[in-house]
Amino acid sequence: MVLLGVITFVVLREISANRLLLYRQNKEIEELNVAFMAYDSKQTTLSANGVVIHLVKTDNLLTISNDSEEVLRLEIRQEKP
């Protein structure tokens, strides 16, 4: 009986960990989708599906952030001949 309890506990803990990982991945995907929409529509701030994204563009850098953290930073590097 104790073995069954231990196995059940381990399985439930792994299910919980996998759900948390899936939630985080879906959040990141949603942030990137909103960022692509903002970039395509040439907006610096866009809110959709509960996600608020801010874009900062310079000549060599594109920074994508949500309200609390940087999501993605793209740097344009050009080689000099």
Order of alpha helices (4+ residues) and beta strands (2+ residues): alpha-beta-beta-beta-beta
